Amino acid sequence: MHKILILLIFLLSFGKNHMQLHAQPFDVKDLKPWQIKGYAKSAVVQGDYNSAIYYYHYLSQKYSNKTKYLWQLAYQYQQSRDYLSAYKAFDKLVVKCPEREVLANYYKAINAKSLGYNDEAYELLKKIRVRKQKRWMPDYFEMLVESQTRGCELAIEMKDSINQRKMVELAPGINRPHIEFNPFYLSDTVFAYSSTALDTLAYYNENSSRPKRKFYLAIKDSVGWTGGHHPEKPFFNSPNYDTGDGVFSMDGKRFYFTRCSLNWQNKMICHLYVSEKFKDEWLKPYKLGSEINLTNFSSTEPAVGTCYDPDLEVVYFVSTRPGGYGQTDIWYTIYDLVKQSYEKPVNAGIYVNTSGAEATPFYDRLSHKMYFSSDGWPNFGGLDVFSAQGDLVNWDEPVNLGYPINSNCDDLYYSEDEFGEKGFITSNRGGGLSLTHENCCDDIYPWKSTFAEKITVSAVLVSKNVDLKKLGISNLMPSSMDSNQDVIDNAKIDIYIQKDSTNYVYINSTTTDSFGKLNFLSPIDMDYRMVIADKRVVSKNIDFSTRGLSSAMLNMGQVSTPTMDTVPYVLPQIFGPGNQTKLSADEHAIIDGGLLKMMLLYPDVSVEIGSHTDNRGNDKYNVRLSDRRACEVVRYIISKGISEDRLKAVGYGGSKPIAPNKNADGSDNPEGRHINFRTEFRLIDSNY
C-alpha cells in the first residue's frame, strides 16, 4: 500500500477553496511511458498540481518535440500559482508553438501581471489580435483580453494613489505554512478564521483519515494575539468535512457556513449549512435545501445582506451551478423571517458577475455595499477585491479597492468590523509563509482604515400627543397612555438609505430603550430616513443626513414626533341605534372635520374602523349590520382620496359593550344601549 502526501494548501480554484492532495510521485525511472502519462492525467483530474508538474516536467523534457506536454506543464504551474515558472513556460511556448502564439502570449501576460511586470504585460496584451488562432481561444477571449489590458492600466494609474486603508502586522503564530482563510471579527479581542493544524508536509495511508480544515479563534489578551483556539457552537467542526466560510444572520439567530467533501469523481464539492439558535442553544446544523445545494455542484462562501423589506434576509453565495455567466458566479436566496423559508436561488446578474470568476462576497448592510473578489473585472493580477453598492440584481458599477488591499496576486475574503475601521483579507502575495514556492499559500492580512467611514447616530424620541379634541374627536374609553409620558420607549426603528427623491433602501433596524434613546452606526456622506415602526406614532418618518460631518458622532438630541393613544376613539353622532347603513350628509361633515382631517394631516397613520351595536336581537344580524356600517365609513374615506391600504373595516356586533345594556335590577338600560351603538377608530400597524 503506497502512501499519499497531503499538502494542505487549499489552492483557490475560481473562488472554490479545495484541499489539494499530492500523491507521492513514483520515480519515473521505474515507470513505463504510458504509466507516466496516465499518472499525469490522473493528477490533473484530482487537482494534484505538484504531482502533475512532476510528471509533465519529465514528459516535456523527454518528448521536447511534442508541445502538448509543455502546455500541460505551463497550465499546472498556472493552477498552482507558481507565476514565475508559468511565465517562463508560456514564454517558451510563444516560440515553440507559433500556431498558438496568441494564447501563449495571453497567459504569459497575465503571469507577468502577477509578477508585477505591468508594463510588459500591457505591451503583450495590446499586441494580441484574434485571427486564425481563434479556435484555440477560451470562451469570451476578446472580453478577457480587454479586461486584463484595462487591469494593467489601472495598476499603473493607481500605483501612487492615496490609500484609504493600510495594512498592519499580524501577530506571529496565527498564519502558518498552510492556507488561512475567512477571517472575520467577533469582537475587538476575538476573530474567527479557518485553517488546519499542520505546519509541515504530512503523509497518510489510503485507509487513514486526512486532516480537515476547521474553524479556529484568535484571541487577544494583555500580552497580544494568539491563534489556534478551538471555538464553541455555532462553529461546528467535523471530522468528516472541510469546514469554513462562516457568517451570522442579521438577527444573530442563524449561522451559515460551508462543508466540503470529495464526491464519487474525487472532486471537491462544497455545500451550505445553517445552525439555528433556539432560546440560548445552537441547534445541530442542517444542509440547506436541494434547490440551493445541487448535487455535484458547489455552493459556498455565504454572505448575509438586506433588501427592500425588513422581513427578508438575503443570503448571497458562490456557486458552480449551471446558468451562470462564468466559472463561478455570485447567487442569492431570500430567507423569509416570517415564513422561515428559503426561496429558489437567483443569479446576482451581469452587473456583478463576469465570464471570469467571482468569489468570497462580504455584505456591509449599513452602507448597502457588497465586497467581493473577481478576476473578470479589470484587476492588478489574479483575483482583486471590488465593491458594488446595491442588492439582489441591482448594482452600481464595481470599484477596485486599489492598493494595498489588492496586489498583483490573489486577494480574497475581504471583511470589516461593524465600524468599518479595520478588517482582514487573505492573499498569496509575496512575503507570507509557504511550503513550496513564494505564492503557493494564502495568509491573513489585517488592515486599518485611514479615515472614519461610519459614525454613531444618537437621538431621544419624544412624544408630542395629538390634541384630537381640536379635530372634533372624543375618547370615551379610559386612556392607556400615561399623561406624564414624554418619550417613545421600546419602539422599533427601521433605517433606510435614500437612493433618490422617491426611493429608499432598508439597511438596518434598532430599538429605543426605556428612556426613548437610540444609537446606531451609519456610513458617512449619505442621506437617510428612520421609520418608526410603532403604532403610537402618527408621523413615522424622520430624515437625517451624515454628509459633511467632521465628527465621529451625530447627536440629534431630542426629536419630537406626534403620537396618539392606541385605544379606540369614538366618532360622535355616526350610526346610532337603528338599522341605518348609509351615511347622511351631516355624518359626512363630521367625518370630514375629524377623522378624515387627521388622516390627511398624518399620511403615515393606518386605522381600523370598528362598528358596534347593543345586544338585542340576533347576534349574526348585529354583526352583519355593524360590518356594513364599518365598510360604509371606509368606502366614504377612500372616496375622499385616502388609500385603502390604510383602512380596515370590522363589524363587532354587540360583543364589545362599553356600557351596561341592563341595569343592576335586570331592567332595560336605554342610555347604555344608546352608548353601545357606536362607530369608532383605533390606530393599527401600517403593515397590519
C-alpha positions as CSV (number, residue, x, y, z in Angstrom):
1,M,0.0,0.0,0.0
2,H,1.6,3.3,-1.1
3,K,1.4,6.5,0.9
4,I,-0.1,9.8,-0.2
5,L,1.4,13.1,0.5
6,I,-1.0,15.7,1.7
7,L,0.0,19.3,1.2
8,L,-2.8,21.4,2.8
9,I,-2.7,24.3,0.5
10,F,-6.4,24.8,-0.3
11,L,-5.5,26.4,-3.5
12,L,-8.2,28.7,-4.6
13,S,-9.7,27.4,-7.9
14,F,-12.0,30.1,-9.2
15,G,-13.4,31.0,-5.9
16,K,-13.7,27.5,-4.5
17,N,-11.3,26.5,-1.7
18,H,-10.4,22.9,-2.0
19,M,-7.9,20.6,-0.5
20,Q,-5.0,19.7,-2.8
21,L,-4.0,16.1,-2.4
22,H,-0.5,15.2,-3.5
23,A,0.2,11.6,-4.3
24,Q,3.9,10.9,-3.6
25,P,5.2,10.7,-7.2
26,F,6.6,7.4,-8.4
27,D,10.1,7.6,-9.6
28,V,9.7,7.9,-13.3
29,K,12.7,5.6,-13.8
30,D,10.5,2.8,-12.6
31,L,7.6,3.6,-14.9
32,K,6.8,3.0,-18.5
33,P,5.8,6.0,-20.7
34,W,2.1,5.0,-20.8
35,Q,2.1,4.8,-17.0
36,I,3.7,8.3,-16.6
37,K,1.1,9.8,-18.9
38,G,-1.7,8.0,-17.0
39,Y,-0.4,9.3,-13.6
40,A,-0.1,12.8,-15.0
41,K,-3.7,12.9,-16.3
42,S,-5.0,11.4,-13.0
43,A,-3.1,14.1,-11.0
44,V,-4.7,16.8,-13.1
45,V,-8.2,15.3,-12.5
46,Q,-7.6,15.2,-8.8
47,G,-6.2,18.7,-8.6
48,D,-2.8,17.4,-7.5
49,Y,-0.8,20.1,-9.2
50,N,2.6,19.3,-7.7
51,S,2.4,15.7,-8.9
52,A,1.1,16.8,-12.3
53,I,4.1,19.2,-12.6
54,Y,6.5,16.4,-11.6
55,Y,5.2,14.1,-14.4
56,Y,4.7,16.7,-17.1
57,H,8.1,18.2,-16.5
58,Y,9.6,14.8,-17.2
59,L,7.4,14.3,-20.3
60,S,8.2,17.8,-21.7
61,Q,11.9,17.0,-21.4
62,K,11.7,13.5,-22.8
63,Y,9.4,14.5,-25.7
64,S,10.6,18.0,-26.3
65,N,9.2,17.9,-29.9
66,K,5.7,17.5,-28.5
67,T,4.5,20.8,-27.2
68,K,1.3,19.3,-25.7
69,Y,3.3,18.3,-22.6
70,L,4.8,21.7,-22.2
71,W,1.3,23.2,-22.5
72,Q,0.1,21.0,-19.7
73,L,3.2,21.8,-17.6
74,A,2.6,25.5,-18.1
75,Y,-1.1,25.2,-17.1
76,Q,-0.2,23.3,-14.0
77,Y,2.2,26.0,-13.0
78,Q,-0.6,28.5,-13.6
79,Q,-3.0,26.5,-11.4
80,S,-0.5,26.1,-8.6
81,R,0.1,29.9,-8.7
82,D,3.8,29.5,-9.4
83,Y,3.7,32.6,-11.5
84,L,7.4,32.7,-12.4
85,S,7.6,29.1,-13.6
86,A,4.3,29.6,-15.6
87,Y,5.7,32.8,-17.1
88,K,8.9,31.0,-18.3
89,A,6.9,28.0,-19.6
90,F,4.5,30.2,-21.7
91,D,7.4,32.2,-22.9
92,K,8.9,29.0,-24.4
93,L,5.6,28.2,-26.0
94,V,5.5,31.6,-27.8
95,V,8.5,30.4,-29.8
96,K,7.9,26.6,-29.9
97,C,4.2,26.8,-30.8
98,P,3.6,29.6,-33.3
99,E,0.2,28.3,-34.3
100,R,-1.0,29.2,-30.7
101,E,1.3,32.2,-30.2
102,V,-1.6,34.5,-29.2
103,L,-2.8,32.2,-26.5
104,A,0.7,31.7,-25.1
105,N,1.3,35.4,-25.1
106,Y,-2.0,36.0,-23.2
107,Y,-1.0,33.6,-20.4
108,K,2.5,35.0,-20.4
109,A,0.9,38.4,-19.9
110,I,-1.4,37.5,-17.0
111,N,1.5,35.8,-15.2
112,A,3.7,38.9,-15.9
113,K,0.9,40.9,-14.2
114,S,1.0,38.6,-11.2
115,L,4.8,39.1,-11.0
116,G,4.4,42.9,-11.1
117,Y,5.6,43.3,-14.7
118,N,2.7,45.6,-15.6
119,D,4.4,47.5,-18.4
120,E,5.5,44.2,-20.1
121,A,2.0,42.7,-19.6
122,Y,0.4,45.8,-21.1
123,E,2.5,45.7,-24.2
124,L,1.9,42.0,-24.7
125,L,-1.9,42.4,-24.4
126,K,-2.0,45.4,-26.7
127,K,-0.4,43.3,-29.5
128,I,-2.9,40.4,-29.2
129,R,-5.2,40.1,-32.2
130,V,-7.7,37.2,-32.6
131,R,-7.5,35.9,-36.1
132,K,-6.7,32.4,-37.4
133,Q,-5.9,31.2,-33.9
134,K,-9.4,31.9,-32.7
135,R,-10.2,28.2,-32.5
136,W,-7.6,27.9,-29.7
137,M,-9.1,30.7,-27.7
138,P,-11.1,30.3,-24.4
139,D,-14.7,31.5,-24.3
140,Y,-15.1,35.3,-24.3
141,F,-11.4,35.6,-25.1
142,E,-11.6,39.1,-26.5
143,M,-13.5,40.3,-23.4
144,L,-10.8,38.7,-21.2
145,V,-8.0,40.4,-23.1
146,E,-9.8,43.8,-22.8
147,S,-10.3,43.4,-19.1
148,Q,-6.7,42.3,-18.5
149,T,-5.5,45.3,-20.5
150,R,-7.6,47.7,-18.5
151,G,-6.3,46.0,-15.4
152,C,-2.7,46.8,-16.4
153,E,-3.7,50.5,-17.0
154,L,-5.5,50.5,-13.6
155,A,-2.5,49.1,-11.8
156,I,-0.2,51.8,-13.3
157,E,-2.8,54.6,-12.7
158,M,-3.4,53.7,-9.0
159,K,0.2,52.9,-8.0
160,D,0.7,56.3,-6.4
161,S,-2.9,57.0,-5.4
162,I,-3.8,57.9,-1.8
163,N,-4.7,54.7,0.1
164,Q,-7.8,54.7,2.2
165,R,-6.7,51.6,4.1
166,K,-3.3,50.5,5.3
167,M,-2.0,47.0,6.1
168,V,-0.9,46.2,9.6
169,E,1.2,43.4,11.0
170,L,-0.5,40.2,12.3
171,A,0.8,38.6,15.4
172,P,3.1,35.6,14.7
173,G,1.7,32.2,15.2
174,I,-1.7,32.7,13.5
175,N,-0.5,32.4,9.9
176,R,1.1,29.1,9.3
177,P,2.6,27.5,6.2
178,H,-0.7,26.1,5.0
179,I,-3.6,28.4,3.9
180,E,-5.7,30.5,6.3
181,F,-9.0,31.9,5.1
182,N,-12.3,33.6,6.0
183,P,-11.1,35.8,8.9
184,F,-13.8,38.0,10.5
185,Y,-14.1,39.9,13.8
186,L,-16.4,38.6,16.5
187,S,-15.3,41.5,18.8
188,D,-12.3,43.7,19.3
189,T,-10.5,40.9,21.0
190,V,-11.6,37.8,19.1
191,F,-11.7,36.9,15.4
192,A,-12.6,33.7,13.7
193,Y,-10.8,32.1,10.8
194,S,-10.4,28.7,9.1
195,S,-7.2,26.6,8.7
196,T,-5.6,23.3,9.6
197,A,-3.5,22.1,12.5
198,L,-0.4,21.2,10.3
199,D,2.8,23.1,9.8
200,T,4.6,20.7,7.6
201,L,4.1,18.2,4.8
202,A,2.3,15.1,6.1
203,Y,1.8,11.6,4.8
204,Y,-1.3,9.4,5.2
205,N,-2.3,5.9,4.2
206,E,-5.2,5.3,1.9
207,N,-7.2,4.0,4.9
208,S,-6.3,6.7,7.3
209,S,-8.2,9.9,7.9
210,R,-6.6,13.0,6.4
211,P,-6.7,16.3,8.3
212,K,-9.6,18.6,7.7
213,R,-9.8,22.4,7.7
214,K,-11.6,23.8,10.7
215,F,-12.8,26.9,12.4
216,Y,-10.4,28.4,14.9
217,L,-10.3,31.6,17.0
218,A,-7.6,34.2,17.5
219,I,-7.9,35.8,21.0
220,K,-6.2,39.0,22.2
221,D,-5.2,39.3,25.9
222,S,-2.8,41.6,27.8
223,V,0.2,40.1,26.0
224,G,-1.2,40.1,22.5
225,W,-2.9,37.9,19.9
226,T,-2.7,34.1,19.9
227,G,-4.4,31.8,17.3
228,G,-5.4,28.2,17.1
229,H,-8.1,28.3,19.9
230,H,-11.0,25.9,19.5
231,P,-14.3,27.6,19.2
232,E,-17.7,26.7,20.8
233,K,-21.0,26.5,19.0
234,P,-22.1,27.6,16.4
235,F,-18.7,26.8,14.9
236,F,-19.4,23.2,14.2
237,N,-16.2,21.5,13.1
238,S,-16.5,18.0,11.7
239,P,-14.0,15.1,11.3
240,N,-15.8,14.2,8.0
241,Y,-15.8,17.5,6.2
242,D,-13.6,20.5,5.5
243,T,-15.4,23.4,7.3
244,G,-15.2,27.1,6.9
245,D,-16.8,30.3,5.4
246,G,-19.0,31.3,8.3
247,V,-21.3,34.2,8.6
248,F,-24.1,35.2,11.1
249,S,-27.6,36.3,10.1
250,M,-28.8,39.8,10.6
251,D,-30.5,39.0,13.9
252,G,-27.7,36.7,15.1
253,K,-30.1,33.7,15.3
254,R,-28.6,31.7,12.3
255,F,-25.1,30.8,11.4
256,Y,-24.4,29.9,7.8
257,F,-21.2,28.0,6.8
258,T,-19.7,25.6,4.3
259,R,-18.8,21.9,4.4
260,C,-16.8,20.3,1.6
261,S,-16.0,16.7,0.8
262,L,-14.9,14.6,-2.2
263,N,-17.6,13.2,-4.4
264,W,-17.5,9.9,-6.4
265,Q,-15.4,11.6,-9.1
266,N,-12.8,12.6,-6.5
267,K,-13.9,16.2,-7.0
268,M,-14.2,18.6,-4.0
269,I,-17.9,19.7,-3.6
270,C,-19.0,22.3,-1.1
271,H,-22.5,22.8,0.3
272,L,-24.1,25.4,2.5
273,Y,-25.3,24.5,6.1
274,V,-27.1,26.5,8.8
275,S,-27.3,26.2,12.5
276,E,-30.3,28.0,14.2
277,K,-30.4,29.4,17.7
278,F,-33.3,28.2,19.9
279,K,-33.5,30.2,23.1
280,D,-29.8,30.1,24.2
281,E,-28.9,26.9,22.5
282,W,-27.4,26.5,19.0
283,L,-29.1,23.5,17.3
284,K,-27.4,20.9,15.2
285,P,-26.7,22.3,11.7
286,Y,-28.5,21.0,8.7
287,K,-27.9,21.3,4.9
288,L,-29.9,23.9,3.1
289,G,-32.4,22.5,0.5
290,S,-31.8,20.8,-2.8
291,E,-32.6,23.9,-4.8
292,I,-29.7,25.7,-3.1
293,N,-27.3,22.8,-2.8
294,L,-27.2,21.0,-6.2
295,T,-25.6,17.5,-6.4
296,N,-22.1,17.6,-7.9
297,F,-22.1,21.5,-7.9
298,S,-20.6,23.7,-5.2
299,S,-22.5,26.3,-3.2
300,T,-20.2,28.0,-0.8
301,E,-18.9,31.3,0.8
302,P,-22.2,32.7,2.2
303,A,-22.7,36.4,2.9
304,V,-25.8,37.9,4.5
305,G,-27.4,41.2,3.3
306,T,-30.6,43.2,3.3
307,C,-33.1,44.3,0.7
308,Y,-36.2,46.5,0.5
309,D,-38.1,44.5,3.2
310,P,-37.0,44.2,6.9
311,D,-38.7,40.8,7.0
312,L,-36.4,39.4,4.2
313,E,-32.8,38.3,4.6
314,V,-30.6,37.9,1.5
315,V,-28.1,35.0,1.6
316,Y,-25.5,35.5,-1.1
317,F,-23.2,32.6,-2.0
318,V,-20.8,31.5,-4.7
319,S,-21.7,28.6,-6.9
320,T,-20.5,26.5,-9.9
321,R,-24.1,25.7,-10.7
322,P,-25.4,25.8,-14.3
323,G,-26.9,29.1,-15.5
324,G,-24.1,31.4,-14.5
325,Y,-22.1,33.8,-16.6
326,G,-18.6,32.5,-15.8
327,Q,-16.5,30.0,-14.0
328,T,-18.1,30.8,-10.6
329,D,-20.9,33.3,-10.0
330,I,-22.5,35.0,-7.0
331,W,-26.0,33.9,-6.5
332,Y,-28.6,34.6,-3.7
333,T,-31.5,33.1,-2.0
334,I,-34.0,35.1,0.1
335,Y,-34.9,33.9,3.6
336,D,-38.4,35.0,4.8
337,L,-38.1,35.7,8.5
338,V,-41.9,35.3,8.9
339,K,-42.4,32.2,6.9
340,Q,-39.0,30.8,7.9
341,S,-38.4,29.5,4.3
342,Y,-35.8,30.0,1.6
343,E,-36.6,30.9,-2.0
344,K,-35.2,29.4,-5.1
345,P,-31.7,30.9,-5.8
346,V,-31.3,33.7,-8.4
347,N,-28.1,34.8,-10.1
348,A,-26.9,38.2,-8.9
349,G,-26.6,39.4,-12.5
350,I,-24.2,40.8,-15.0
351,Y,-23.6,44.0,-13.1
352,V,-21.5,41.8,-10.6
353,N,-20.8,38.5,-12.4
354,T,-18.4,38.2,-15.4
355,S,-17.1,35.5,-17.7
356,G,-14.3,35.0,-15.2
357,A,-14.6,34.0,-11.5
358,E,-16.3,35.8,-8.7
359,A,-15.7,34.7,-5.1
360,T,-15.9,35.4,-1.4
361,P,-18.7,38.0,-1.1
362,F,-19.0,40.2,2.1
363,Y,-22.0,42.4,2.6
364,D,-21.9,45.6,4.6
365,R,-25.6,46.2,5.2
366,L,-25.1,49.7,6.7
367,S,-23.5,51.1,3.6
368,H,-25.7,48.7,1.5
369,K,-22.5,47.6,-0.3
370,M,-21.1,44.2,-1.3
371,Y,-17.4,43.4,-1.4
372,F,-16.3,40.5,-3.5
373,S,-13.2,39.2,-5.3
374,S,-13.1,38.8,-9.1
375,D,-10.6,38.1,-11.9
376,G,-13.2,39.1,-14.6
377,W,-13.2,42.8,-13.8
378,P,-10.1,44.9,-14.5
379,N,-7.6,43.8,-11.9
380,F,-4.0,44.2,-10.8
381,G,-3.4,40.4,-11.2
382,G,-5.3,37.3,-10.1
383,L,-8.3,38.0,-8.0
384,D,-8.8,41.5,-6.8
385,V,-11.3,42.9,-4.2
386,F,-14.1,45.1,-5.6
387,S,-17.1,46.8,-4.0
388,A,-20.5,47.5,-5.5
389,Q,-23.4,49.3,-3.9
390,G,-26.8,47.7,-4.3
391,D,-28.7,44.4,-3.7
392,L,-30.2,41.4,-5.4
393,V,-29.6,42.1,-9.2
394,N,-29.4,45.9,-8.9
395,W,-25.8,47.1,-8.6
396,D,-23.7,50.1,-9.2
397,E,-20.5,49.5,-11.3
398,P,-17.9,47.6,-9.2
399,V,-15.0,49.6,-7.9
400,N,-11.5,48.2,-7.5
401,L,-10.4,48.8,-3.9
402,G,-6.8,49.6,-5.1
403,Y,-3.6,49.3,-3.1
404,P,-2.8,48.0,-0.6
405,I,-5.9,45.8,-0.3
406,N,-5.2,44.5,-3.8
407,S,-1.9,43.2,-5.0
408,N,-0.6,41.6,-8.2
409,C,-1.6,38.2,-6.7
410,D,-4.9,36.7,-5.4
411,D,-6.7,38.8,-2.8
412,L,-9.8,37.4,-1.2
413,Y,-12.1,37.2,1.8
414,Y,-12.4,40.9,2.5
415,S,-14.2,41.6,5.8
416,E,-14.5,44.5,8.2
417,D,-15.7,45.2,11.7
418,E,-19.0,46.9,12.4
419,F,-17.4,50.4,12.4
420,G,-15.6,49.8,9.1
421,E,-12.4,50.9,10.8
422,K,-10.5,47.6,10.5
423,G,-10.7,44.2,8.9
424,F,-9.0,41.4,7.0
425,I,-8.1,40.0,3.6
426,T,-6.4,36.8,2.7
427,S,-3.7,36.8,0.0
428,N,-0.9,34.8,-1.6
429,R,1.2,37.9,-2.1
430,G,4.9,37.5,-1.6
431,G,6.3,37.7,1.9
432,G,3.9,35.2,3.6
433,L,4.6,31.7,4.9
434,S,4.8,28.9,2.3
435,L,5.7,25.3,1.8
436,T,6.6,25.2,-1.8
437,H,7.0,28.4,-3.9
438,E,6.6,32.0,-2.7
439,N,2.9,32.4,-3.9
440,C,1.6,29.0,-3.1
441,C,-0.4,29.7,0.1
442,D,-2.9,32.3,1.4
443,D,-2.2,34.1,4.7
444,I,-4.3,36.5,6.7
445,Y,-3.5,40.2,6.3
446,P,-5.2,42.8,8.7
447,W,-5.9,46.3,7.6
448,K,-6.9,49.6,9.2
449,S,-8.9,52.5,7.7
450,T,-7.1,55.8,7.4
451,F,-10.3,57.7,8.0
452,A,-13.7,57.2,9.7
453,E,-16.2,55.6,7.3
454,K,-19.0,55.2,9.8
455,I,-20.3,57.4,12.6
456,T,-22.6,56.9,15.6
457,V,-26.0,58.4,15.4
458,S,-27.9,59.0,18.6
459,A,-31.3,60.6,19.5
460,V,-34.0,60.6,22.1
461,L,-37.5,60.2,20.6
462,V,-40.0,62.4,22.5
463,S,-43.8,62.1,22.1
464,K,-46.0,65.0,21.2
465,N,-49.5,64.0,21.8
466,V,-52.0,65.0,19.1
467,D,-54.9,67.1,20.5
468,L,-57.8,65.2,18.9
469,K,-60.4,67.5,20.5
470,K,-59.4,70.1,18.1
471,L,-60.4,67.7,15.4
472,G,-63.8,67.0,16.9
473,I,-62.8,63.5,18.1
474,S,-63.7,62.4,21.6
475,N,-62.4,59.4,23.6
476,L,-65.0,57.6,25.7
477,M,-62.5,54.8,26.7
478,P,-60.0,55.0,29.5
479,S,-56.6,56.1,28.2
480,S,-53.8,53.5,28.2
481,M,-51.1,56.2,27.8
482,D,-49.6,57.9,30.9
483,S,-50.2,61.6,30.5
484,N,-46.8,62.3,32.0
485,Q,-45.0,60.0,29.5
486,D,-42.9,62.1,27.2
487,V,-40.6,59.6,25.5
488,I,-41.3,56.9,22.9
489,D,-39.9,53.8,24.5
490,N,-39.3,50.3,23.2
491,A,-40.1,51.3,19.6
492,K,-38.6,49.5,16.6
493,I,-36.8,51.9,14.2
494,D,-36.2,50.8,10.6
495,I,-33.3,52.7,8.9
496,Y,-33.2,53.3,5.1
497,I,-30.7,54.9,2.7
498,Q,-32.2,57.5,0.5
499,K,-31.2,56.5,-3.1
500,D,-33.1,59.4,-4.7
501,S,-36.1,61.6,-4.1
502,T,-38.5,58.7,-4.0
503,N,-36.6,55.5,-3.4
504,Y,-35.4,54.3,-0.1
505,V,-33.4,51.0,0.7
506,Y,-33.7,49.3,4.0
507,I,-30.3,48.7,5.8
508,N,-30.8,48.1,9.5
509,S,-33.1,48.2,12.5
510,T,-32.8,49.3,16.1
511,T,-35.0,49.8,19.1
512,T,-35.3,52.7,21.6
513,D,-34.7,51.9,25.2
514,S,-37.0,52.6,28.1
515,F,-35.8,56.2,28.1
516,G,-36.5,56.7,24.3
517,K,-32.8,56.6,23.5
518,L,-31.4,55.1,20.3
519,N,-27.9,54.6,19.0
520,F,-26.8,53.1,15.7
521,L,-23.9,53.2,13.2
522,S,-24.3,54.9,9.9
523,P,-21.9,55.4,7.0
524,I,-20.9,58.9,6.2
525,D,-21.9,61.1,3.3
526,M,-25.3,59.7,2.8
527,D,-29.0,60.7,3.3
528,Y,-31.2,58.5,5.5
529,R,-34.7,58.0,6.7
530,M,-35.7,56.5,10.0
531,V,-39.2,54.9,10.0
532,I,-40.7,54.5,13.5
533,A,-42.5,51.1,13.3
534,D,-44.7,51.8,16.3
535,K,-48.5,52.3,16.0
536,R,-48.5,55.1,18.7
537,V,-46.6,57.3,16.3
538,V,-48.7,59.1,13.7
539,S,-45.8,60.8,11.8
540,K,-43.4,58.0,11.4
541,N,-40.6,59.3,9.1
542,I,-37.5,61.2,10.4
543,D,-35.0,62.2,7.8
544,F,-31.3,63.0,8.6
545,S,-28.0,63.2,6.8
546,T,-24.4,62.3,7.5
547,R,-23.0,64.5,4.7
548,G,-20.1,66.9,5.5
549,L,-19.7,65.8,9.1
550,S,-16.2,66.1,10.7
551,S,-17.1,64.4,14.0
552,A,-17.4,60.7,14.6
553,M,-20.9,61.2,16.1
554,L,-24.1,62.8,15.1
555,N,-26.2,63.6,18.1
556,M,-29.7,64.7,17.0
557,G,-30.8,65.4,20.6
558,Q,-34.5,65.2,21.4
559,V,-36.6,64.5,18.3
560,S,-40.3,65.3,18.9
561,T,-42.8,63.3,16.9
562,P,-46.7,63.3,17.0
563,T,-48.2,60.4,18.9
564,M,-51.7,59.2,19.8
565,D,-53.2,56.8,22.3
566,T,-53.8,53.3,20.8
567,V,-57.2,52.8,22.4
568,P,-60.4,53.2,20.3
569,Y,-61.8,56.7,19.7
570,V,-65.5,57.2,19.1
571,L,-66.7,59.0,16.0
572,P,-69.5,61.1,17.6
573,Q,-73.0,61.0,16.1
574,I,-72.2,58.4,13.5
575,F,-74.6,55.5,13.1
576,G,-76.7,55.5,16.3
577,P,-79.4,53.0,17.2
578,G,-81.5,51.6,14.3
579,N,-80.8,49.8,11.1
580,Q,-79.3,52.7,9.1
581,T,-76.3,51.6,6.9
582,K,-75.8,54.8,4.7
583,L,-74.1,57.9,5.9
584,S,-76.0,61.1,5.9
585,A,-74.7,64.5,4.8
586,D,-74.4,65.5,8.4
587,E,-72.3,62.4,9.2
588,H,-70.1,63.1,6.1
589,A,-69.4,66.5,7.6
590,I,-68.5,65.1,11.0
591,I,-66.0,62.6,9.4
592,D,-64.6,65.3,7.1
593,G,-63.9,67.6,10.1
594,G,-62.4,64.9,12.3
595,L,-61.1,61.5,11.2
596,L,-60.6,62.5,7.5
597,K,-58.8,65.7,8.5
598,M,-56.5,63.6,10.8
599,M,-55.7,61.1,8.1
600,L,-54.9,63.8,5.6
601,L,-52.7,65.6,8.2
602,Y,-50.8,62.4,9.1
603,P,-50.3,60.3,6.0
604,D,-48.4,57.6,8.0
605,V,-51.5,56.7,10.0
606,S,-53.4,53.5,9.4
607,V,-56.7,52.9,11.3
608,E,-59.3,50.2,11.9
609,I,-62.9,51.3,11.7
610,G,-64.9,49.3,14.1
611,S,-68.7,49.5,14.4
612,H,-70.8,48.2,17.3
613,T,-74.4,47.5,18.3
614,D,-76.2,46.6,21.6
615,N,-77.0,43.0,22.4
616,R,-80.7,43.0,21.4
617,G,-81.8,40.8,18.5
618,N,-80.0,38.2,16.5
619,D,-76.2,38.1,17.0
620,K,-75.5,37.3,13.4
621,Y,-77.7,40.2,12.2
622,N,-75.9,42.6,14.6
623,V,-72.5,41.5,13.2
624,R,-73.7,42.0,9.6
625,L,-75.3,45.3,10.4
626,S,-72.1,46.6,12.2
627,D,-69.9,45.3,9.4
628,R,-71.9,47.1,6.7
629,R,-71.7,50.3,8.7
630,A,-67.9,50.0,9.2
631,C,-67.5,49.3,5.4
632,E,-69.6,52.3,4.6
633,V,-67.3,54.6,6.6
634,V,-64.2,53.0,4.9
635,R,-65.8,53.5,1.5
636,Y,-66.5,57.1,2.1
637,I,-63.0,57.9,3.4
638,I,-61.5,56.1,0.4
639,S,-63.7,58.2,-1.9
640,K,-62.0,61.3,-0.4
641,G,-58.6,60.2,-1.6
642,I,-57.3,58.0,1.3
643,S,-55.6,54.8,0.3
644,E,-57.5,51.6,1.1
645,D,-54.2,50.2,2.4
646,R,-54.5,52.5,5.4
647,L,-58.0,51.3,6.4
648,K,-59.6,48.2,7.8
649,A,-63.3,47.6,8.5
650,V,-64.5,45.3,11.3
651,G,-68.1,44.7,12.5
652,Y,-68.2,43.6,16.1
653,G,-71.9,43.4,16.7
654,G,-72.8,43.5,20.4
655,S,-69.7,41.7,21.6
656,K,-67.8,44.7,23.0
657,P,-70.2,46.9,25.1
658,I,-68.8,49.9,26.9
659,A,-71.9,50.5,29.0
660,P,-74.4,48.1,30.6
661,N,-77.3,47.1,28.4
662,K,-79.3,46.3,31.5
663,N,-79.5,47.9,35.0
664,A,-78.4,46.0,38.1
665,D,-82.0,45.1,38.8
666,G,-82.4,43.5,35.4
667,S,-84.4,46.2,33.9
668,D,-83.6,47.7,30.5
669,N,-80.9,50.5,30.3
670,P,-81.8,52.6,27.2
671,E,-78.9,55.0,27.9
672,G,-76.4,52.2,28.0
673,R,-77.8,50.7,24.8
674,H,-77.5,54.0,23.1
675,I,-73.9,54.4,24.1
676,N,-73.1,50.8,22.8
677,F,-74.4,51.7,19.4
678,R,-71.2,53.5,18.2
679,T,-68.6,53.6,15.4
680,E,-65.0,54.2,16.4
681,F,-61.5,54.0,15.1
682,R,-58.2,52.9,16.5
683,L,-54.6,53.1,15.3
684,I,-53.2,49.9,13.8
685,D,-49.7,49.0,12.5
686,S,-49.2,50.2,8.9
687,N,-48.5,46.6,7.8
688,Y,-51.5,45.1,9.6
